[in-house]
């Protein structure tokens, strides 16, 4: 059983190519993670947590009386 290992130049070239990519940001990285790993079932959790977080932030602001009137 012989395993072939990449040569140092191949590894350096791959590392250099990875460094040339643009920064996708946090949301882009998360969407890429979900698409690469088939984690689409996480979308409802992320949406609900995002809505709850925004409700908490707005509840501590001047918009609180308007939010409380909705419930």
PDB file with SEQRES, HELIX, SHEET and CRYST1 records, atoms N, CA, C and O in Angstrom:
SEQRES   1 A   71  UNK UNK UNK UNK UNK UNK UNK UNK UNK UNK UNK UNK UNK          
SEQRES   2 A   71  UNK UNK UNK UNK UNK UNK UNK UNK UNK UNK UNK UNK UNK          
SEQRES   3 A   71  UNK UNK UNK UNK UNK UNK UNK UNK UNK UNK UNK UNK UNK          
SEQRES   4 A   71  UNK UNK UNK UNK UNK UNK UNK UNK UNK UNK UNK UNK UNK          
SEQRES   5 A   71  UNK UNK UNK UNK UNK UNK UNK UNK UNK UNK UNK UNK UNK          
SEQRES   6 A   71  UNK UNK UNK UNK UNK UNK                                      
HELIX    1 AA1 UNK A    8  UNK A   19  1                                  12    
HELIX    2 AA2 UNK A   25  UNK A   36  1                                  12    
HELIX    3 AA3 UNK A   40  UNK A   42  5                                   3    
HELIX    4 AA4 UNK A   43  UNK A   59  1                                  17    
HELIX    5 AA5 UNK A   64  UNK A   70  1                                   7    
CRYST1    1.000    1.000    1.000  90.00  90.00  90.00 P 1           1          
ATOM      1  N   UNK A   1       0.827  -1.178   0.000  1.00  0.00           N  
ATOM      2  CA  UNK A   1       0.000   0.000   0.000  1.00  0.00           C  
ATOM      3  C   UNK A   1       0.869   1.239   0.000  1.00  0.00           C  
ATOM      4  O   UNK A   1       1.463   1.602   1.015  1.00  0.00           O  
ATOM      5  N   UNK A   2       0.932   1.848  -1.093  1.00  0.00           N  
ATOM      6  CA  UNK A   2       1.712   3.082  -1.163  1.00  0.00           C  
ATOM      7  C   UNK A   2       0.754   4.248  -1.311  1.00  0.00           C  
ATOM      8  O   UNK A   2      -0.137   4.241  -2.160  1.00  0.00           O  
ATOM      9  N   UNK A   3       0.951   5.226  -0.488  1.00  0.00           N  
ATOM     10  CA  UNK A   3       0.132   6.430  -0.547  1.00  0.00           C  
ATOM     11  C   UNK A   3       0.955   7.532  -1.183  1.00  0.00           C  
ATOM     12  O   UNK A   3       2.140   7.702  -0.894  1.00  0.00           O  
ATOM     13  N   UNK A   4       0.302   8.270  -2.048  1.00  0.00           N  
ATOM     14  CA  UNK A   4       1.002   9.392  -2.666  1.00  0.00           C  
ATOM     15  C   UNK A   4       0.670  10.652  -1.885  1.00  0.00           C  
ATOM     16  O   UNK A   4      -0.489  10.917  -1.568  1.00  0.00           O  
ATOM     17  N   UNK A   5       1.664  11.392  -1.593  1.00  0.00           N  
ATOM     18  CA  UNK A   5       1.513  12.652  -0.874  1.00  0.00           C  
ATOM     19  C   UNK A   5       1.756  13.788  -1.852  1.00  0.00           C  
ATOM     20  O   UNK A   5       2.599  13.674  -2.742  1.00  0.00           O  
ATOM     21  N   UNK A   6       1.020  14.885  -1.693  1.00  0.00           N  
ATOM     22  CA  UNK A   6       1.269  16.017  -2.596  1.00  0.00           C  
ATOM     23  C   UNK A   6       2.654  16.591  -2.371  1.00  0.00           C  
ATOM     24  O   UNK A   6       3.157  16.631  -1.249  1.00  0.00           O  
ATOM     25  N   UNK A   7       3.252  17.029  -3.449  1.00  0.00           N  
ATOM     26  CA  UNK A   7       4.579  17.620  -3.330  1.00  0.00           C  
ATOM     27  C   UNK A   7       4.465  18.987  -2.653  1.00  0.00           C  
ATOM     28  O   UNK A   7       3.393  19.592  -2.657  1.00  0.00           O  
ATOM     29  N   UNK A   8       5.545  19.466  -2.084  1.00  0.00           N  
ATOM     30  CA  UNK A   8       5.499  20.778  -1.421  1.00  0.00           C  
ATOM     31  C   UNK A   8       5.098  21.910  -2.366  1.00  0.00           C  
ATOM     32  O   UNK A   8       4.467  22.876  -1.938  1.00  0.00           O  
ATOM     33  N   UNK A   9       5.456  21.800  -3.642  1.00  0.00           N  
ATOM     34  CA  UNK A   9       5.071  22.864  -4.567  1.00  0.00           C  
ATOM     35  C   UNK A   9       3.577  22.838  -4.833  1.00  0.00           C  
ATOM     36  O   UNK A   9       2.960  23.892  -4.987  1.00  0.00           O  
ATOM     37  N   UNK A  10       2.974  21.630  -4.891  1.00  0.00           N  
ATOM     38  CA  UNK A  10       1.527  21.543  -5.073  1.00  0.00           C  
ATOM     39  C   UNK A  10       0.810  22.139  -3.868  1.00  0.00           C  
ATOM     40  O   UNK A  10      -0.173  22.865  -4.018  1.00  0.00           O  
ATOM     41  N   UNK A  11       1.298  21.833  -2.693  1.00  0.00           N  
ATOM     42  CA  UNK A  11       0.690  22.357  -1.474  1.00  0.00           C  
ATOM     43  C   UNK A  11       0.827  23.871  -1.417  1.00  0.00           C  
ATOM     44  O   UNK A  11      -0.122  24.561  -1.044  1.00  0.00           O  
ATOM     45  N   UNK A  12       1.971  24.389  -1.773  1.00  0.00           N  
ATOM     46  CA  UNK A  12       2.193  25.831  -1.770  1.00  0.00           C  
ATOM     47  C   UNK A  12       1.304  26.518  -2.803  1.00  0.00           C  
ATOM     48  O   UNK A  12       0.783  27.606  -2.555  1.00  0.00           O  
ATOM     49  N   UNK A  13       1.133  25.882  -3.957  1.00  0.00           N  
ATOM     50  CA  UNK A  13       0.279  26.454  -5.003  1.00  0.00           C  
ATOM     51  C   UNK A  13      -1.173  26.482  -4.529  1.00  0.00           C  
ATOM     52  O   UNK A  13      -1.865  27.480  -4.727  1.00  0.00           O  
ATOM     53  N   UNK A  14      -1.638  25.410  -3.913  1.00  0.00           N  
ATOM     54  CA  UNK A  14      -3.005  25.358  -3.395  1.00  0.00           C  
ATOM     55  C   UNK A  14      -3.213  26.408  -2.314  1.00  0.00           C  
ATOM     56  O   UNK A  14      -4.253  27.065  -2.268  1.00  0.00           O  
ATOM     57  N   UNK A  15      -2.218  26.563  -1.443  1.00  0.00           N  
ATOM     58  CA  UNK A  15      -2.305  27.563  -0.382  1.00  0.00           C  
ATOM     59  C   UNK A  15      -2.347  28.971  -0.978  1.00  0.00           C  
ATOM     60  O   UNK A  15      -3.090  29.828  -0.499  1.00  0.00           O  
ATOM     61  N   UNK A  16      -1.559  29.204  -2.008  1.00  0.00           N  
ATOM     62  CA  UNK A  16      -1.541  30.520  -2.650  1.00  0.00           C  
ATOM     63  C   UNK A  16      -2.869  30.805  -3.342  1.00  0.00           C  
ATOM     64  O   UNK A  16      -3.354  31.936  -3.308  1.00  0.00           O  
ATOM     65  N   UNK A  17      -3.456  29.800  -3.964  1.00  0.00           N  
ATOM     66  CA  UNK A  17      -4.757  29.985  -4.621  1.00  0.00           C  
ATOM     67  C   UNK A  17      -5.847  30.272  -3.593  1.00  0.00           C  
ATOM     68  O   UNK A  17      -6.739  31.082  -3.843  1.00  0.00           O  
ATOM     69  N   UNK A  18      -5.778  29.618  -2.449  1.00  0.00           N  
ATOM     70  CA  UNK A  18      -6.768  29.863  -1.402  1.00  0.00           C  
ATOM     71  C   UNK A  18      -6.642  31.280  -0.854  1.00  0.00           C  
ATOM     72  O   UNK A  18      -7.638  31.879  -0.449  1.00  0.00           O  
ATOM     73  N   UNK A  19      -5.450  31.808  -0.841  1.00  0.00           N  
ATOM     74  CA  UNK A  19      -5.235  33.166  -0.360  1.00  0.00           C  
ATOM     75  C   UNK A  19      -5.729  34.233  -1.320  1.00  0.00           C  
ATOM     76  O   UNK A  19      -5.932  35.378  -0.917  1.00  0.00           O  
ATOM     77  N   UNK A  20      -5.924  33.880  -2.572  1.00  0.00           N  
ATOM     78  CA  UNK A  20      -6.376  34.835  -3.577  1.00  0.00           C  
ATOM     79  C   UNK A  20      -7.889  35.008  -3.594  1.00  0.00           C  
ATOM     80  O   UNK A  20      -8.394  35.915  -4.256  1.00  0.00           O  
ATOM     81  N   UNK A  21      -8.618  34.161  -2.885  1.00  0.00           N  
ATOM     82  CA  UNK A  21     -10.072  34.268  -2.884  1.00  0.00           C  
ATOM     83  C   UNK A  21     -10.502  35.503  -2.108  1.00  0.00           C  
ATOM     84  O   UNK A  21      -9.780  35.987  -1.236  1.00  0.00           O  
ATOM     85  N   UNK A  22     -11.681  36.005  -2.433  1.00  0.00           N  
ATOM     86  CA  UNK A  22     -12.196  37.186  -1.762  1.00  0.00           C  
ATOM     87  C   UNK A  22     -12.880  36.779  -0.463  1.00  0.00           C  
ATOM     88  O   UNK A  22     -13.338  35.646  -0.313  1.00  0.00           O  
ATOM     89  N   UNK A  23     -12.941  37.710   0.458  1.00  0.00           N  
ATOM     90  CA  UNK A  23     -13.584  37.473   1.746  1.00  0.00           C  
ATOM     91  C   UNK A  23     -15.094  37.544   1.562  1.00  0.00           C  
ATOM     92  O   UNK A  23     -15.623  38.558   1.108  1.00  0.00           O  
ATOM     93  N   UNK A  24     -15.792  36.454   1.917  1.00  0.00           N  
ATOM     94  CA  UNK A  24     -17.233  36.394   1.704  1.00  0.00           C  
ATOM     95  C   UNK A  24     -18.019  36.953   2.872  1.00  0.00           C  
ATOM     96  O   UNK A  24     -19.216  37.205   2.734  1.00  0.00           O  
ATOM     97  N   UNK A  25     -17.406  37.149   3.984  1.00  0.00           N  
ATOM     98  CA  UNK A  25     -18.112  37.662   5.147  1.00  0.00           C  
ATOM     99  C   UNK A  25     -18.769  36.533   5.933  1.00  0.00           C  
ATOM    100  O   UNK A  25     -18.758  35.373   5.519  1.00  0.00           O  
ATOM    101  N   UNK A  26     -19.330  36.894   7.054  1.00  0.00           N  
ATOM    102  CA  UNK A  26     -19.904  35.905   7.964  1.00  0.00           C  
ATOM    103  C   UNK A  26     -21.120  35.213   7.366  1.00  0.00           C  
ATOM    104  O   UNK A  26     -21.234  33.990   7.443  1.00  0.00           O  
ATOM    105  N   UNK A  27     -22.023  35.975   6.773  1.00  0.00           N  
ATOM    106  CA  UNK A  27     -23.230  35.385   6.195  1.00  0.00           C  
ATOM    107  C   UNK A  27     -22.873  34.506   5.005  1.00  0.00           C  
ATOM    108  O   UNK A  27     -23.425  33.416   4.858  1.00  0.00           O  
ATOM    109  N   UNK A  28     -21.973  34.956   4.167  1.00  0.00           N  
ATOM    110  CA  UNK A  28     -21.540  34.161   3.022  1.00  0.00           C  
ATOM    111  C   UNK A  28     -20.872  32.866   3.434  1.00  0.00           C  
ATOM    112  O   UNK A  28     -21.093  31.820   2.823  1.00  0.00           O  
ATOM    113  N   UNK A  29     -20.051  32.938   4.475  1.00  0.00           N  
ATOM    114  CA  UNK A  29     -19.412  31.731   4.982  1.00  0.00           C  
ATOM    115  C   UNK A  29     -20.446  30.747   5.531  1.00  0.00           C  
ATOM    116  O   UNK A  29     -20.334  29.539   5.323  1.00  0.00           O  
ATOM    117  N   UNK A  30     -21.448  31.268   6.230  1.00  0.00           N  
ATOM    118  CA  UNK A  30     -22.476  30.404   6.794  1.00  0.00           C  
ATOM    119  C   UNK A  30     -23.319  29.756   5.700  1.00  0.00           C  
ATOM    120  O   UNK A  30     -23.637  28.570   5.787  1.00  0.00           O  
ATOM    121  N   UNK A  31     -23.684  30.519   4.674  1.00  0.00           N  
ATOM    122  CA  UNK A  31     -24.447  29.955   3.558  1.00  0.00           C  
ATOM    123  C   UNK A  31     -23.600  28.920   2.815  1.00  0.00           C  
ATOM    124  O   UNK A  31     -24.112  27.875   2.417  1.00  0.00           O  
ATOM    125  N   UNK A  32     -22.325  29.200   2.630  1.00  0.00           N  
ATOM    126  CA  UNK A  32     -21.430  28.227   2.002  1.00  0.00           C  
ATOM    127  C   UNK A  32     -21.318  26.957   2.815  1.00  0.00           C  
ATOM    128  O   UNK A  32     -21.300  25.860   2.257  1.00  0.00           O  
ATOM    129  N   UNK A  33     -21.244  27.093   4.135  1.00  0.00           N  
ATOM    130  CA  UNK A  33     -21.196  25.923   5.010  1.00  0.00           C  
ATOM    131  C   UNK A  33     -22.458  25.093   4.871  1.00  0.00           C  
ATOM    132  O   UNK A  33     -22.400  23.867   4.775  1.00  0.00           O  
ATOM    133  N   UNK A  34     -23.617  25.781   4.859  1.00  0.00           N  
ATOM    134  CA  UNK A  34     -24.880  25.044   4.757  1.00  0.00           C  
ATOM    135  C   UNK A  34     -25.013  24.343   3.410  1.00  0.00           C  
ATOM    136  O   UNK A  34     -25.518  23.222   3.347  1.00  0.00           O  
ATOM    137  N   UNK A  35     -24.572  24.977   2.343  1.00  0.00           N  
ATOM    138  CA  UNK A  35     -24.698  24.345   1.031  1.00  0.00           C  
ATOM    139  C   UNK A  35     -23.697  23.204   0.858  1.00  0.00           C  
ATOM    140  O   UNK A  35     -24.025  22.185   0.251  1.00  0.00           O  
ATOM    141  N   UNK A  36     -22.489  23.361   1.380  1.00  0.00           N  
ATOM    142  CA  UNK A  36     -21.481  22.301   1.252  1.00  0.00           C  
ATOM    143  C   UNK A  36     -21.829  21.078   2.079  1.00  0.00           C  
ATOM    144  O   UNK A  36     -21.536  19.952   1.676  1.00  0.00           O  
ATOM    145  N   UNK A  37     -22.448  21.285   3.225  1.00  0.00           N  
ATOM    146  CA  UNK A  37     -22.729  20.181   4.140  1.00  0.00           C  
ATOM    147  C   UNK A  37     -24.192  19.777   4.177  1.00  0.00           C  
ATOM    148  O   UNK A  37     -24.589  18.992   5.038  1.00  0.00           O  
ATOM    149  N   UNK A  38     -24.987  20.286   3.279  1.00  0.00           N  
ATOM    150  CA  UNK A  38     -26.426  19.964   3.193  1.00  0.00           C  
ATOM    151  C   UNK A  38     -27.118  20.203   4.528  1.00  0.00           C  
ATOM    152  O   UNK A  38     -27.854  19.343   5.014  1.00  0.00           O  
ATOM    153  N   UNK A  39     -26.888  21.344   5.107  1.00  0.00           N  
ATOM    154  CA  UNK A  39     -27.484  21.705   6.396  1.00  0.00           C  
ATOM    155  C   UNK A  39     -28.626  22.692   6.218  1.00  0.00           C  
ATOM    156  O   UNK A  39     -28.771  23.609   7.027  1.00  0.00           O  
ATOM    157  N   UNK A  40     -29.443  22.531   5.179  1.00  0.00           N  
ATOM    158  CA  UNK A  40     -30.517  23.479   4.898  1.00  0.00           C  
ATOM    159  C   UNK A  40     -31.596  23.448   5.969  1.00  0.00           C  
ATOM    160  O   UNK A  40     -32.383  24.390   6.071  1.00  0.00           O  
ATOM    161  N   UNK A  41     -31.653  22.389   6.771  1.00  0.00           N  
ATOM    162  CA  UNK A  41     -32.636  22.325   7.842  1.00  0.00           C  
ATOM    163  C   UNK A  41     -32.354  23.357   8.920  1.00  0.00           C  
ATOM    164  O   UNK A  41     -33.206  23.585   9.779  1.00  0.00           O  
ATOM    165  N   UNK A  42     -31.193  23.987   8.903  1.00  0.00           N  
ATOM    166  CA  UNK A  42     -30.849  24.991   9.912  1.00  0.00           C  
ATOM    167  C   UNK A  42     -31.494  26.344   9.631  1.00  0.00           C  
ATOM    168  O   UNK A  42     -31.544  27.192  10.523  1.00  0.00           O  
ATOM    169  N   UNK A  43     -31.985  26.565   8.423  1.00  0.00           N  
ATOM    170  CA  UNK A  43     -32.534  27.873   8.045  1.00  0.00           C  
ATOM    171  C   UNK A  43     -33.677  28.309   8.960  1.00  0.00           C  
ATOM    172  O   UNK A  43     -33.662  29.456   9.407  1.00  0.00           O  
ATOM    173  N   UNK A  44     -34.678  27.458   9.271  1.00  0.00           N  
ATOM    174  CA  UNK A  44     -35.744  27.923  10.166  1.00  0.00           C  
ATOM    175  C   UNK A  44     -35.231  28.340  11.549  1.00  0.00           C  
ATOM    176  O   UNK A  44     -35.732  29.302  12.131  1.00  0.00           O  
ATOM    177  N   UNK A  45     -34.245  27.626  12.069  1.00  0.00           N  
ATOM    178  CA  UNK A  45     -33.679  27.988  13.371  1.00  0.00           C  
ATOM    179  C   UNK A  45     -32.998  29.348  13.309  1.00  0.00           C  
ATOM    180  O   UNK A  45     -33.166  30.174  14.206  1.00  0.00           O  
ATOM    181  N   UNK A  46     -32.241  29.577  12.264  1.00  0.00           N  
ATOM    182  CA  UNK A  46     -31.532  30.843  12.119  1.00  0.00           C  
ATOM    183  C   UNK A  46     -32.519  31.997  11.973  1.00  0.00           C  
ATOM    184  O   UNK A  46     -32.317  33.065  12.549  1.00  0.00           O  
ATOM    185  N   UNK A  47     -33.582  31.783  11.205  1.00  0.00           N  
ATOM    186  CA  UNK A  47     -34.581  32.842  11.008  1.00  0.00           C  
ATOM    187  C   UNK A  47     -35.285  33.152  12.321  1.00  0.00           C  
ATOM    188  O   UNK A  47     -35.450  34.321  12.670  1.00  0.00           O  
ATOM    189  N   UNK A  48     -35.704  32.121  13.057  1.00  0.00           N  
ATOM    190  CA  UNK A  48     -36.406  32.344  14.325  1.00  0.00           C  
ATOM    191  C   UNK A  48     -35.492  33.034  15.332  1.00  0.00           C  
ATOM    192  O   UNK A  48     -35.914  33.973  16.006  1.00  0.00           O  
ATOM    193  N   UNK A  49     -34.247  32.580  15.441  1.00  0.00           N  
ATOM    194  CA  UNK A  49     -33.313  33.219  16.373  1.00  0.00           C  
ATOM    195  C   UNK A  49     -33.029  34.663  15.962  1.00  0.00           C  
ATOM    196  O   UNK A  49     -32.878  35.532  16.820  1.00  0.00           O  
ATOM    197  N   UNK A  50     -32.957  34.921  14.661  1.00  0.00           N  
ATOM    198  CA  UNK A  50     -32.760  36.289  14.193  1.00  0.00           C  
ATOM    199  C   UNK A  50     -33.939  37.184  14.533  1.00  0.00           C  
ATOM    200  O   UNK A  50     -33.755  38.328  14.949  1.00  0.00           O  
ATOM    201  N   UNK A  51     -35.157  36.664  14.358  1.00  0.00           N  
ATOM    202  CA  UNK A  51     -36.344  37.444  14.701  1.00  0.00           C  
ATOM    203  C   UNK A  51     -36.429  37.706  16.205  1.00  0.00           C  
ATOM    204  O   UNK A  51     -36.767  38.812  16.627  1.00  0.00           O  
ATOM    205  N   UNK A  52     -36.126  36.697  17.004  1.00  0.00           N  
ATOM    206  CA  UNK A  52     -36.138  36.897  18.457  1.00  0.00           C  
ATOM    207  C   UNK A  52     -35.065  37.904  18.883  1.00  0.00           C  
ATOM    208  O   UNK A  52     -35.305  38.738  19.756  1.00  0.00           O  
ATOM    209  N   UNK A  53     -33.903  37.825  18.276  1.00  0.00           N  
ATOM    210  CA  UNK A  53     -32.842  38.777  18.605  1.00  0.00           C  
ATOM    211  C   UNK A  53     -33.219  40.197  18.243  1.00  0.00           C  
ATOM    212  O   UNK A  53     -32.974  41.127  19.011  1.00  0.00           O  
ATOM    213  N   UNK A  54     -33.823  40.368  17.058  1.00  0.00           N  
ATOM    214  CA  UNK A  54     -34.235  41.714  16.671  1.00  0.00           C  
ATOM    215  C   UNK A  54     -35.366  42.218  17.559  1.00  0.00           C  
ATOM    216  O   UNK A  54     -35.439  43.414  17.843  1.00  0.00           O  
ATOM    217  N   UNK A  55     -36.246  41.327  17.999  1.00  0.00           N  
ATOM    218  CA  UNK A  55     -37.309  41.726  18.918  1.00  0.00           C  
ATOM    219  C   UNK A  55     -36.739  42.180  20.256  1.00  0.00           C  
ATOM    220  O   UNK A  55     -37.226  43.143  20.847  1.00  0.00           O  
ATOM    221  N   UNK A  56     -35.711  41.489  20.733  1.00  0.00           N  
ATOM    222  CA  UNK A  56     -35.070  41.896  21.987  1.00  0.00           C  
ATOM    223  C   UNK A  56     -34.373  43.249  21.839  1.00  0.00           C  
ATOM    224  O   UNK A  56     -34.452  44.091  22.733  1.00  0.00           O  
ATOM    225  N   UNK A  57     -33.701  43.453  20.727  1.00  0.00           N  
ATOM    226  CA  UNK A  57     -32.999  44.716  20.514  1.00  0.00           C  
ATOM    227  C   UNK A  57     -33.995  45.864  20.398  1.00  0.00           C  
ATOM    228  O   UNK A  57     -33.804  46.924  20.994  1.00  0.00           O  
ATOM    229  N   UNK A  58     -35.056  45.647  19.629  1.00  0.00           N  
ATOM    230  CA  UNK A  58     -36.048  46.704  19.465  1.00  0.00           C  
ATOM    231  C   UNK A  58     -36.864  46.925  20.740  1.00  0.00           C  
ATOM    232  O   UNK A  58     -37.348  48.029  20.985  1.00  0.00           O  
ATOM    233  N   UNK A  59     -37.014  45.879  21.548  1.00  0.00           N  
ATOM    234  CA  UNK A  59     -37.744  46.019  22.810  1.00  0.00           C  
ATOM    235  C   UNK A  59     -37.015  46.895  23.810  1.00  0.00           C  
ATOM    236  O   UNK A  59     -37.637  47.462  24.709  1.00  0.00           O  
ATOM    237  N   UNK A  60     -35.729  47.010  23.669  1.00  0.00           N  
ATOM    238  CA  UNK A  60     -34.941  47.849  24.576  1.00  0.00           C  
ATOM    239  C   UNK A  60     -34.726  49.245  23.999  1.00  0.00           C  
ATOM    240  O   UNK A  60     -33.979  50.042  24.566  1.00  0.00           O  
ATOM    241  N   UNK A  61     -35.367  49.539  22.892  1.00  0.00           N  
ATOM    242  CA  UNK A  61     -35.174  50.838  22.258  1.00  0.00           C  
ATOM    243  C   UNK A  61     -36.452  51.667  22.361  1.00  0.00           C  
ATOM    244  O   UNK A  61     -37.372  51.323  23.102  1.00  0.00           O  
ATOM    245  N   UNK A  62     -36.491  52.744  21.619  1.00  0.00           N  
ATOM    246  CA  UNK A  62     -37.664  53.617  21.617  1.00  0.00           C  
ATOM    247  C   UNK A  62     -38.851  53.018  20.877  1.00  0.00           C  
ATOM    248  O   UNK A  62     -39.956  53.556  20.940  1.00  0.00           O  
ATOM    249  N   UNK A  63     -38.635  51.920  20.184  1.00  0.00           N  
ATOM    250  CA  UNK A  63     -39.722  51.276  19.442  1.00  0.00           C  
ATOM    251  C   UNK A  63     -40.531  50.320  20.314  1.00  0.00           C  
ATOM    252  O   UNK A  63     -41.474  49.695  19.828  1.00  0.00           O  
ATOM    253  N   UNK A  64     -40.183  50.199  21.583  1.00  0.00           N  
ATOM    254  CA  UNK A  64     -40.842  49.248  22.474  1.00  0.00           C  
ATOM    255  C   UNK A  64     -42.358  49.445  22.566  1.00  0.00           C  
ATOM    256  O   UNK A  64     -43.079  48.449  22.501  1.00  0.00           O  
ATOM    257  N   UNK A  65     -42.884  50.654  22.712  1.00  0.00           N  
ATOM    258  CA  UNK A  65     -44.338  50.789  22.794  1.00  0.00           C  
ATOM    259  C   UNK A  65     -45.067  50.292  21.541  1.00  0.00           C  
ATOM    260  O   UNK A  65     -46.186  49.787  21.628  1.00  0.00           O  
ATOM    261  N   UNK A  66     -44.442  50.435  20.405  1.00  0.00           N  
ATOM    262  CA  UNK A  66     -45.071  49.969  19.179  1.00  0.00           C  
ATOM    263  C   UNK A  66     -45.050  48.448  19.060  1.00  0.00           C  
ATOM    264  O   UNK A  66     -45.982  47.845  18.529  1.00  0.00           O  
ATOM    265  N   UNK A  67     -43.973  47.832  19.561  1.00  0.00           N  
ATOM    266  CA  UNK A  67     -43.877  46.368  19.524  1.00  0.00           C  
ATOM    267  C   UNK A  67     -44.861  45.769  20.517  1.00  0.00           C  
ATOM    268  O   UNK A  67     -45.524  44.783  20.194  1.00  0.00           O  
ATOM    269  N   UNK A  68     -44.976  46.332  21.709  1.00  0.00           N  
ATOM    270  CA  UNK A  68     -45.888  45.792  22.705  1.00  0.00           C  
ATOM    271  C   UNK A  68     -47.331  45.900  22.247  1.00  0.00           C  
ATOM    272  O   UNK A  68     -48.161  45.079  22.638  1.00  0.00           O  
ATOM    273  N   UNK A  69     -47.648  46.891  21.428  1.00  0.00           N  
ATOM    274  CA  UNK A  69     -49.017  47.026  20.914  1.00  0.00           C  
ATOM    275  C   UNK A  69     -49.362  45.904  19.954  1.00  0.00           C  
ATOM    276  O   UNK A  69     -50.541  45.596  19.780  1.00  0.00           O  
ATOM    277  N   UNK A  70     -48.374  45.281  19.325  1.00  0.00           N  
ATOM    278  CA  UNK A  70     -48.633  44.167  18.415  1.00  0.00           C  
ATOM    279  C   UNK A  70     -49.101  42.924  19.152  1.00  0.00           C  
ATOM    280  O   UNK A  70     -49.842  42.116  18.592  1.00  0.00           O  
ATOM    281  N   UNK A  71     -48.683  42.760  20.385  1.00  0.00           N  
ATOM    282  CA  UNK A  71     -49.049  41.576  21.151  1.00  0.00           C  
ATOM    283  C   UNK A  71     -50.153  41.900  22.093  1.00  0.00           C  
ATOM    284  O   UNK A  71     -50.607  41.028  22.834  1.00  0.00           O  
TER     285      UNK A  71                                                      
END                                                                             
